[in-house]
Amino acid sequence: MDRQKKGMLRGAGRMVLSLLCLLAICSQMFAKPPAKEKHSKKPQAAPTSQPVKNLILLIGDGMGPQQIGLLTTYAHQARQSEYVGRETAIEQAMRAGTMGLVRTAPQGVLVTDSAAAATHLATGVDAAPETVGLDRHGDPVETILEKARDAGKAVGLVTDTRLTHGTPAAFLAHRPHRSEENEIAVEMLGADADVLLGAGLRYWIPQQATEVGSAAADEIKNMTGGAFDFASRRRDNRNLLLEARLKGYQLAFTDAQMERVHSGKLLGIFGNEALSDALVQRAAGKDFHEPTLFEMTEKALELLSQDKAGFFLMVEAGQIDWACHNNDAGALLQEMLRFDKALAAILQWMESRNDTLLVVTADHETGSFGFSYSGSALPSPKKLPGSAFEDVRHAPDFNFGRPEILDRLYNQKKSYYSVFQKFDALPKEEQTPAKLAELVAANLPFPIREQQAAEILKRGANPLYVKDHRYLGSKTSPQVGDFSDFYVFGDNLRMNLLARAVAADQNIIWGTGTHTSTPVVVVAIGPESAARPFGRMMHATEVGQLMQRALFGR
């Protein structure tokens, strides 16, 4: 090859190489960040320029996009909506903050439980199913709450379920299984949080307290003032309430007792198992002696914000999940309203502040809930005013659901759980299909026929072997129709069957009695440098990492 041709080839080669380099530079400038290979890798967002002083995490347990959709659909379309002329708090948060989506499953499985999901958020590392405060290998991991406490900040937990339940436990305990609530209570007390507000007294009082007339029972009755009935689940005679008092905690068992505390450490336990559901609280009104989630959140903010070093607070609206496990749409709406009021309290407290990051998210979605159009109860053809309908009527092929369903859901008087609780309290001879149909008609705006009630009682006779809500297997099918493998909690079966009986009347479908892998929403509100990194698709462990980066600057 002559010298001229070689030179031409070298020049062409250099030109091609230059073009390739230019393309590589451009691709780096405009390409999206590479996908994460593992949940535990650090997010690629830049560190915040200045750590925030306070961080508030609000978790809607079981709250997927569908549940948020129920709340906002009610707010904008229900004729009796209490949001007339204004947005929901979650919509305000979405408008003011940064929004992203979150994948929730641990590595190696497709669906999470609440304990592992909360551990993801609390630690920023991957967890094994049903473990609390441990990484996926089973080693304890320091949580964001513990790190905040060790950094000199005030720390607190608020929940409308048990303090020892899977979600709050993941922030203050480290156990191989979420069911170890006796041990979780001991670890929680030893963690020295400033504010603990929730329920679950049964794991804090001595075993002998269940024996009526015993010295232990009298002691607990005197300490609680008889605020509510109690029965211990402990396997020892430790009185953790007394131990808490010796550690400097002020104790509260009613809303009035809680309101009287204006400084210092506070342990508030307002029920033996959980706080009452939102429908019970609404029916009781001002005569009720339990605080609401809104009131507990306000009290926690009042106490924690007195610390000059700042604080970390986790608030859980945990009974959203319970309503969805029960497939109870009316109760779900009320729990979403309770969640939204707690969020409104936080947003109001944050007004004019620039030192606080609020993260609103969920641990997972429960129930595979949704409104759906159906082929029954088709709307009657009607005349529309538009020119296209001069000679024809509007006659949809399907029933797309009417907004008045929203008002009927709101007007539900009792949850499905309360209906069956009342049914089970009847004398055995009165526990008939006719009586169940009567109770449903009295408390739900969606009546059922006696034949449907008979089928619910027959098929929901709990053929599963269940202990402490753990599925232990069965010799027969749960008999809830299709997808029976996904209705694993025997004590929920009758409620799930009731949901199916009224489904067509509600234009609502439920896909499961358990959790799903549906990505959940995350909203971050606060200083722009702290909130901006949340605006993408990520794993829950990355949410945990971003919160730690915002609070500690690393």
C-alpha positions as CSV (number, residue, x, y, z in Angstrom):
1,M,0.0,0.0,0.0
2,D,1.5,3.4,-1.0
3,R,2.2,6.2,1.5
4,Q,-0.7,8.4,0.3
5,K,-3.3,5.6,0.8
6,K,-1.8,4.8,4.3
7,G,-2.1,8.5,5.2
8,M,-5.7,8.6,4.0
9,L,-6.5,5.6,6.1
10,R,-4.8,7.0,9.2
11,G,-6.7,10.2,8.8
12,A,-10.0,8.4,8.3
13,G,-9.2,6.3,11.4
14,R,-8.5,9.4,13.5
15,M,-11.8,10.9,12.3
16,V,-13.8,7.8,13.2
17,L,-12.0,7.7,16.6
18,S,-12.8,11.4,17.2
19,L,-16.5,10.8,16.3
20,L,-16.7,7.8,18.7
21,C,-15.2,9.8,21.5
22,L,-17.6,12.6,20.8
23,L,-20.5,10.2,20.9
24,A,-19.3,8.6,24.1
25,I,-19.1,12.1,25.8
26,C,-22.6,13.0,24.6
27,S,-23.9,9.6,25.8
28,Q,-22.5,10.3,29.2
29,M,-24.0,13.8,29.3
30,F,-27.5,12.6,28.4
31,A,-27.7,9.1,29.5
32,K,-29.7,8.1,32.6
33,P,-27.8,6.8,35.6
34,P,-27.0,3.0,35.4
35,A,-29.5,0.7,37.0
36,K,-28.7,-0.6,40.4
37,E,-27.6,-4.2,40.5
38,K,-28.4,-4.7,44.2
39,H,-30.7,-3.0,46.7
40,S,-27.8,-2.3,49.1
41,K,-25.8,-0.1,46.7
42,K,-25.6,3.5,47.6
43,P,-27.9,5.8,45.5
44,Q,-26.2,8.0,43.0
45,A,-27.7,11.3,44.2
46,A,-25.3,14.0,45.3
47,P,-24.9,14.5,49.0
48,T,-26.9,17.3,50.5
49,S,-25.1,20.6,51.0
50,Q,-26.4,20.8,54.6
51,P,-28.0,18.1,56.7
52,V,-31.5,18.8,57.8
53,K,-32.2,19.3,61.5
54,N,-35.4,17.2,61.6
55,L,-36.7,14.2,59.7
56,I,-40.3,13.0,59.8
57,L,-41.2,9.7,58.1
58,L,-44.9,9.0,57.6
59,I,-45.8,5.5,56.6
60,G,-49.2,4.4,55.3
61,D,-49.0,0.7,55.9
62,G,-50.5,-1.2,53.0
63,M,-51.0,2.1,51.1
64,G,-50.4,1.6,47.4
65,P,-51.4,4.1,44.6
66,Q,-54.8,2.5,44.6
67,Q,-55.5,3.4,48.2
68,I,-54.4,7.0,47.6
69,G,-56.7,6.9,44.6
70,L,-59.6,6.0,46.8
71,L,-58.9,8.9,49.0
72,T,-58.6,11.5,46.2
73,T,-61.5,10.1,44.3
74,Y,-63.7,10.5,47.4
75,A,-62.4,14.0,47.9
76,H,-63.2,15.2,44.4
77,Q,-66.3,13.2,43.5
78,A,-68.3,12.3,46.6
79,R,-71.3,14.5,47.0
80,Q,-70.8,14.7,50.8
81,S,-67.0,15.1,50.6
82,E,-65.4,16.8,53.5
83,Y,-62.8,18.3,51.1
84,V,-65.2,20.6,49.2
85,G,-63.1,23.4,47.8
86,R,-59.7,22.1,48.9
87,E,-57.2,19.4,48.2
88,T,-56.3,16.4,50.4
89,A,-53.1,16.7,52.4
90,I,-51.5,14.1,50.2
91,E,-52.2,16.1,47.1
92,Q,-50.8,19.2,48.8
93,A,-47.7,17.2,49.6
94,M,-47.3,15.9,46.1
95,R,-47.7,19.5,44.7
96,A,-45.2,21.0,47.1
97,G,-42.6,18.2,47.1
98,T,-40.8,15.7,45.0
99,M,-42.5,12.4,44.1
100,G,-41.1,9.0,43.1
101,L,-42.0,5.3,43.0
102,V,-40.6,2.6,45.3
103,R,-40.1,-1.1,44.7
104,T,-40.6,-3.0,48.0
105,A,-39.6,-6.6,47.8
106,P,-36.5,-8.1,49.5
107,Q,-33.9,-9.8,47.4
108,G,-34.8,-13.3,46.5
109,V,-38.6,-13.0,46.9
110,L,-41.3,-11.1,45.0
111,V,-43.4,-9.7,47.8
112,T,-42.6,-8.2,51.2
113,D,-44.1,-8.3,54.7
114,S,-44.2,-5.2,56.9
115,A,-41.3,-6.2,59.1
116,A,-38.8,-6.5,56.2
117,A,-40.3,-3.5,54.4
118,A,-39.9,-1.3,57.5
119,T,-36.4,-2.6,58.1
120,H,-35.5,-1.5,54.5
121,L,-36.7,2.0,55.4
122,A,-35.1,2.0,58.8
123,T,-31.7,0.7,57.9
124,G,-31.2,1.2,54.2
125,V,-30.1,-2.4,53.7
126,D,-31.9,-5.4,52.4
127,A,-33.7,-7.7,54.9
128,A,-35.1,-11.2,55.0
129,P,-38.9,-11.7,55.2
130,E,-40.4,-11.3,58.7
131,T,-37.2,-10.2,60.3
132,V,-36.8,-7.0,62.4
133,G,-33.8,-4.7,62.3
134,L,-31.5,-7.3,60.7
135,D,-29.8,-7.4,57.3
136,R,-30.6,-10.3,55.0
137,H,-27.9,-12.5,56.5
138,G,-29.4,-12.0,60.0
139,D,-27.0,-9.5,61.5
140,P,-28.2,-6.5,63.5
141,V,-28.1,-3.2,61.7
142,E,-28.2,0.2,63.3
143,T,-31.4,2.0,62.3
144,I,-31.9,5.7,61.4
145,L,-33.7,6.2,64.7
146,E,-30.8,4.7,66.7
147,K,-28.3,6.8,64.8
148,A,-30.3,9.9,65.4
149,R,-30.5,9.1,69.1
150,D,-26.7,8.5,69.2
151,A,-26.2,11.8,67.4
152,G,-27.9,13.6,70.3
153,K,-31.3,14.1,68.6
154,A,-34.7,13.4,70.1
155,V,-36.4,10.4,68.6
156,G,-40.0,9.0,68.6
157,L,-42.4,6.5,67.2
158,V,-46.2,6.9,66.7
159,T,-48.5,4.2,65.5
160,D,-52.2,3.3,65.7
161,T,-51.3,-0.4,65.9
162,R,-49.1,-2.1,68.5
163,L,-45.8,-0.4,69.3
164,T,-44.3,-3.9,69.0
165,H,-45.9,-4.6,65.6
166,G,-43.7,-5.2,62.6
167,T,-43.4,-1.6,61.3
168,P,-42.5,0.3,64.5
169,A,-40.4,-2.6,65.8
170,A,-38.1,-2.4,62.9
171,F,-36.9,1.0,64.0
172,L,-35.9,0.1,67.6
173,A,-35.5,-3.7,67.8
174,H,-33.4,-6.5,66.2
175,R,-35.1,-9.9,66.2
176,P,-35.1,-13.0,63.9
177,H,-38.9,-12.9,63.7
178,R,-41.5,-10.2,64.0
179,S,-43.7,-12.4,66.2
180,E,-41.2,-12.1,69.2
181,E,-43.2,-9.1,70.6
182,N,-42.3,-9.8,74.2
183,E,-38.6,-9.5,73.3
184,I,-39.3,-6.5,71.1
185,A,-41.0,-4.6,73.9
186,V,-38.0,-5.2,76.1
187,E,-35.6,-4.0,73.4
188,M,-37.9,-1.0,72.6
189,L,-37.8,0.1,76.3
190,G,-34.0,-0.3,76.4
191,A,-33.6,1.8,73.3
192,D,-34.3,4.9,75.2
193,A,-36.6,6.7,72.7
194,D,-38.1,10.0,73.9
195,V,-41.7,9.4,72.7
196,L,-43.5,6.1,72.1
197,L,-47.2,6.4,71.3
198,G,-49.4,3.5,70.2
199,A,-51.1,0.4,71.7
200,G,-50.3,-3.2,72.6
201,L,-50.3,-3.1,76.4
202,R,-50.4,-6.9,76.5
203,Y,-46.7,-7.2,75.8
204,W,-45.7,-4.7,78.5
205,I,-47.5,-6.1,81.6
206,P,-46.7,-9.2,83.7
207,Q,-48.2,-12.6,82.9
208,Q,-50.0,-12.7,86.2
209,A,-51.9,-9.5,85.3
210,T,-54.4,-11.7,83.4
211,E,-55.4,-13.4,86.6
212,V,-58.4,-11.4,87.9
213,G,-57.9,-10.3,91.5
214,S,-54.2,-11.0,91.5
215,A,-51.8,-8.4,92.9
216,A,-50.3,-8.0,89.4
217,A,-53.8,-7.3,87.9
218,D,-54.6,-4.8,90.7
219,E,-51.2,-3.1,90.1
220,I,-51.9,-2.7,86.3
221,K,-55.4,-1.5,86.9
222,N,-54.1,1.2,89.3
223,M,-51.4,2.3,86.9
224,T,-53.8,2.5,83.9
225,G,-56.7,3.9,85.9
226,G,-58.9,1.2,84.3
227,A,-58.7,3.0,80.9
228,F,-59.4,-0.2,79.1
229,D,-59.5,-4.0,79.6
230,F,-56.2,-5.8,79.5
231,A,-54.8,-9.3,79.3
232,S,-51.1,-10.1,79.2
233,R,-49.3,-12.0,76.4
234,R,-46.0,-12.0,78.3
235,R,-44.4,-15.3,79.4
236,D,-42.8,-13.7,82.4
237,N,-43.8,-11.4,85.2
238,R,-41.8,-8.3,84.2
239,N,-43.8,-5.1,84.5
240,L,-42.3,-3.0,81.7
241,L,-44.6,-0.1,82.7
242,L,-42.9,0.2,86.0
243,E,-39.5,-0.2,84.4
244,A,-40.4,2.6,82.0
245,R,-41.4,4.9,84.9
246,L,-38.1,4.2,86.6
247,K,-36.3,5.2,83.3
248,G,-38.0,8.6,83.4
249,Y,-41.0,8.0,81.2
250,Q,-44.3,9.7,81.9
251,L,-47.1,7.2,81.3
252,A,-50.4,7.9,79.5
253,F,-53.3,5.6,78.8
254,T,-56.0,8.1,77.7
255,D,-56.0,11.2,75.5
256,A,-56.4,13.5,78.5
257,Q,-53.3,12.0,80.2
258,M,-51.3,12.4,77.0
259,E,-52.4,16.0,76.6
260,R,-51.2,16.9,80.1
261,V,-47.6,16.1,79.1
262,H,-45.7,19.1,77.7
263,S,-42.1,18.1,78.1
264,G,-39.9,15.2,78.9
265,K,-40.1,11.5,77.9
266,L,-43.6,10.0,77.2
267,L,-44.8,6.4,76.8
268,G,-48.4,6.3,75.8
269,I,-50.2,3.0,75.4
270,F,-53.9,3.4,74.5
271,G,-55.2,-0.2,74.0
272,N,-54.5,-3.8,74.9
273,E,-53.9,-4.7,71.2
274,A,-54.4,-1.7,69.0
275,L,-56.2,1.6,69.0
276,S,-59.8,1.4,67.8
277,D,-60.4,1.5,64.1
278,A,-61.4,4.8,62.5
279,L,-65.1,3.9,62.3
280,V,-65.2,3.2,66.0
281,Q,-63.4,6.5,66.8
282,R,-65.8,8.4,64.5
283,A,-68.9,6.9,66.1
284,A,-67.7,7.6,69.6
285,G,-66.9,11.3,68.8
286,K,-66.0,13.5,71.8
287,D,-66.9,10.8,74.3
288,F,-63.9,8.7,73.3
289,H,-60.9,8.6,75.5
290,E,-58.4,7.4,73.0
291,P,-56.2,9.9,71.1
292,T,-56.5,10.0,67.3
293,L,-53.5,9.5,65.1
294,F,-53.7,13.2,64.4
295,E,-53.5,14.0,68.1
296,M,-50.6,11.6,68.8
297,T,-48.7,13.1,65.9
298,E,-49.2,16.6,67.2
299,K,-48.1,15.6,70.6
300,A,-45.0,13.9,69.3
301,L,-44.0,17.0,67.3
302,E,-44.6,19.2,70.4
303,L,-42.3,17.2,72.6
304,L,-39.6,16.3,70.1
305,S,-39.2,19.7,68.6
306,Q,-38.1,21.0,72.0
307,D,-34.7,19.4,71.4
308,K,-32.3,22.0,70.0
309,A,-30.3,19.3,68.2
310,G,-33.4,18.3,66.2
311,F,-35.3,15.0,66.0
312,F,-36.3,11.9,64.0
313,L,-40.0,10.9,64.1
314,M,-41.7,7.9,62.5
315,V,-45.5,7.9,62.3
316,E,-47.4,4.9,61.0
317,A,-51.0,4.8,59.8
318,G,-51.0,1.0,60.3
319,Q,-54.7,0.2,60.1
320,I,-54.9,1.0,56.4
321,D,-53.2,-2.4,56.0
322,W,-55.7,-4.1,58.4
323,A,-58.7,-2.8,56.5
324,C,-57.1,-4.1,53.2
325,H,-56.4,-7.5,54.7
326,N,-60.1,-7.6,55.5
327,N,-61.0,-6.4,52.0
328,D,-63.2,-3.7,53.8
329,A,-63.5,-0.7,51.5
330,G,-65.6,1.5,53.8
331,A,-63.1,1.0,56.6
332,L,-60.2,1.6,54.2
333,L,-61.7,5.0,53.3
334,Q,-61.9,6.0,56.9
335,E,-58.3,4.9,57.6
336,M,-57.1,6.9,54.6
337,L,-58.9,9.9,56.0
338,R,-57.2,9.3,59.3
339,F,-53.9,9.1,57.6
340,D,-54.6,12.3,55.7
341,K,-55.4,14.2,58.9
342,A,-52.1,13.2,60.4
343,L,-50.3,14.3,57.3
344,A,-52.2,17.7,57.5
345,A,-50.9,18.1,61.1
346,I,-47.3,17.5,59.9
347,L,-47.6,19.9,57.0
348,Q,-49.1,22.6,59.2
349,W,-46.2,22.2,61.7
350,M,-43.7,22.5,58.8
351,E,-45.1,25.7,57.5
352,S,-42.4,28.4,57.2
353,R,-39.7,25.9,58.3
354,N,-36.7,25.1,56.1
355,D,-34.9,22.8,58.5
356,T,-37.1,19.7,58.2
357,L,-37.5,16.9,55.6
358,L,-40.8,15.0,55.5
359,V,-40.9,11.7,53.7
360,V,-44.3,10.2,53.0
361,T,-44.4,6.6,51.7
362,A,-45.7,3.1,52.3
363,D,-44.1,-0.2,53.1
364,H,-46.2,-2.1,50.5
365,E,-49.7,-2.4,49.0
366,T,-52.2,-4.7,50.5
367,G,-55.3,-6.4,48.9
368,S,-54.8,-5.5,45.3
369,F,-57.7,-3.0,45.7
370,G,-59.4,-1.1,42.9
371,F,-62.6,0.3,41.5
372,S,-63.6,-1.6,38.4
373,Y,-66.3,-1.4,35.7
374,S,-68.6,-4.4,35.5
375,G,-71.2,-6.0,33.3
376,S,-74.0,-5.8,35.9
377,A,-76.5,-3.0,36.8
378,L,-75.9,-1.3,33.5
379,P,-76.9,2.4,33.4
380,S,-80.1,3.3,31.6
381,P,-79.6,5.1,28.2
382,K,-80.0,8.8,28.5
383,K,-80.0,11.9,26.4
384,L,-76.8,14.1,26.3
385,P,-76.9,17.7,25.3
386,G,-74.2,17.5,22.7
387,S,-74.9,17.6,19.0
388,A,-73.7,14.0,18.5
389,F,-76.7,12.8,20.6
390,E,-79.5,14.6,18.8
391,D,-80.9,11.4,17.5
392,V,-79.4,8.8,19.8
393,R,-79.0,8.1,23.5
394,H,-75.8,7.6,25.4
395,A,-75.9,3.8,26.3
396,P,-72.6,2.5,27.7
397,D,-71.9,-1.2,27.4
398,F,-70.6,-1.4,31.0
399,N,-71.4,-0.1,34.5
400,F,-68.5,2.2,35.2
401,G,-69.5,3.0,38.7
402,R,-71.5,5.9,40.1
403,P,-70.0,8.6,42.4
404,E,-72.8,8.0,45.0
405,I,-70.9,4.7,45.8
406,L,-68.3,7.0,47.5
407,D,-70.9,8.5,49.9
408,R,-72.2,5.1,50.7
409,L,-68.7,3.9,51.6
410,Y,-68.2,6.9,53.8
411,N,-71.6,6.3,55.6
412,Q,-70.6,2.7,56.6
413,K,-71.2,2.5,60.4
414,K,-69.0,-0.4,61.4
415,S,-66.1,-2.3,60.0
416,Y,-66.5,-5.8,58.8
417,Y,-64.4,-6.8,61.8
418,S,-66.8,-5.1,64.2
419,V,-69.8,-6.7,62.4
420,F,-68.5,-10.2,62.9
421,Q,-67.4,-9.4,66.4
422,K,-71.0,-8.4,67.3
423,F,-72.2,-11.5,65.5
424,D,-69.9,-13.8,67.5
425,A,-71.0,-12.3,70.7
426,L,-74.6,-13.5,70.1
427,P,-75.8,-16.7,71.8
428,K,-75.0,-19.7,69.6
429,E,-78.7,-20.2,68.7
430,E,-78.9,-16.7,67.3
431,Q,-75.8,-17.0,65.1
432,T,-77.9,-17.6,62.0
433,P,-77.7,-16.4,58.3
434,A,-80.7,-14.2,58.9
435,K,-79.1,-12.5,61.8
436,L,-75.8,-11.9,59.9
437,A,-77.8,-10.4,57.0
438,E,-79.6,-8.1,59.5
439,L,-76.3,-6.9,61.1
440,V,-74.8,-6.2,57.7
441,A,-77.9,-4.2,56.6
442,A,-77.8,-2.2,59.9
443,N,-74.1,-1.2,59.5
444,L,-73.3,-1.3,55.8
445,P,-75.0,0.6,53.1
446,F,-74.5,-2.5,51.0
447,P,-77.0,-5.2,52.2
448,I,-76.7,-8.9,51.5
449,R,-79.3,-11.6,51.1
450,E,-79.8,-14.4,53.6
451,Q,-78.6,-16.9,51.1
452,Q,-75.4,-15.0,50.7
453,A,-75.0,-14.8,54.5
454,A,-75.4,-18.6,54.7
455,E,-72.7,-19.1,52.1
456,I,-70.3,-16.8,54.0
457,L,-70.8,-18.6,57.3
458,K,-70.4,-22.0,55.5
459,R,-67.3,-21.2,53.5
460,G,-65.8,-18.9,56.1
461,A,-65.8,-21.5,58.9
462,N,-62.1,-21.1,59.1
463,P,-60.7,-24.4,57.8
464,L,-57.2,-23.0,58.2
465,Y,-54.9,-23.7,61.1
466,V,-53.8,-20.3,62.2
467,K,-51.8,-19.2,65.2
468,D,-51.1,-15.5,65.9
469,H,-51.9,-14.7,62.3
470,R,-49.4,-17.2,60.9
471,Y,-50.5,-19.7,58.3
472,L,-49.7,-23.2,59.4
473,G,-51.3,-25.1,56.5
474,S,-54.7,-26.7,56.0
475,K,-56.2,-30.1,55.0
476,T,-58.9,-28.4,52.9
477,S,-59.1,-25.4,50.6
478,P,-60.0,-22.1,52.3
479,Q,-63.0,-22.1,49.9
480,V,-63.0,-18.4,49.0
481,G,-63.4,-19.2,45.4
482,D,-60.7,-18.3,42.9
483,F,-57.2,-17.4,44.2
484,S,-57.8,-19.3,47.4
485,D,-54.1,-19.7,48.0
486,F,-53.9,-16.0,48.6
487,Y,-56.4,-15.9,51.5
488,V,-54.2,-17.3,54.2
489,F,-55.5,-15.8,57.4
490,G,-58.4,-17.9,58.7
491,D,-59.7,-15.2,61.0
492,N,-60.2,-12.9,57.9
493,L,-62.0,-15.3,55.7
494,R,-65.6,-14.3,56.6
495,M,-64.7,-10.7,56.0
496,N,-63.1,-11.5,52.6
497,L,-66.2,-13.4,51.7
498,L,-68.4,-10.5,52.7
499,A,-66.3,-8.2,50.5
500,R,-67.0,-10.5,47.6
501,A,-70.7,-10.6,48.4
502,V,-71.0,-6.8,48.1
503,A,-68.4,-6.3,45.4
504,A,-70.7,-5.7,42.5
505,D,-72.8,-3.2,44.5
506,Q,-69.5,-1.3,45.3
507,N,-67.9,-1.6,41.8
508,I,-64.8,-2.8,43.8
509,I,-62.5,-5.7,43.3
510,W,-60.0,-7.2,45.7
511,G,-57.3,-9.5,44.3
512,T,-55.9,-10.9,47.5
513,G,-56.1,-11.0,51.3
514,T,-52.4,-10.4,51.6
515,H,-49.7,-8.1,50.2
516,T,-48.8,-7.4,46.5
517,S,-45.6,-6.2,44.8
518,T,-47.2,-3.0,43.5
519,P,-44.7,-0.1,43.6
520,V,-45.7,2.5,46.2
521,V,-45.4,6.3,46.1
522,V,-42.8,8.3,48.0
523,V,-43.1,12.1,48.4
524,A,-40.3,14.2,49.9
525,I,-40.9,17.7,51.1
526,G,-38.2,20.0,52.5
527,P,-35.0,21.7,51.5
528,E,-34.6,21.2,47.7
529,S,-31.2,19.5,47.9
530,A,-32.6,16.9,50.4
531,A,-35.9,16.3,48.6
532,R,-34.8,16.2,45.0
533,P,-33.1,12.8,45.1
534,F,-36.4,11.1,45.9
535,G,-37.8,11.9,42.5
536,R,-37.2,8.7,40.7
537,M,-37.9,4.9,40.7
538,M,-35.9,3.2,43.5
539,H,-35.9,0.4,46.0
540,A,-37.1,0.9,49.6
541,T,-33.5,0.5,50.8
542,E,-32.5,3.5,48.8
543,V,-35.2,5.5,50.5
544,G,-33.6,4.5,53.8
545,Q,-30.2,5.5,52.5
546,L,-31.4,8.9,51.2
547,M,-33.1,9.7,54.6
548,Q,-29.8,8.9,56.4
549,R,-27.9,11.1,53.9
550,A,-30.3,14.0,54.4
551,L,-30.2,13.7,58.2
552,F,-26.5,13.0,58.7
553,G,-24.9,14.4,55.5
554,R,-23.2,11.2,54.6
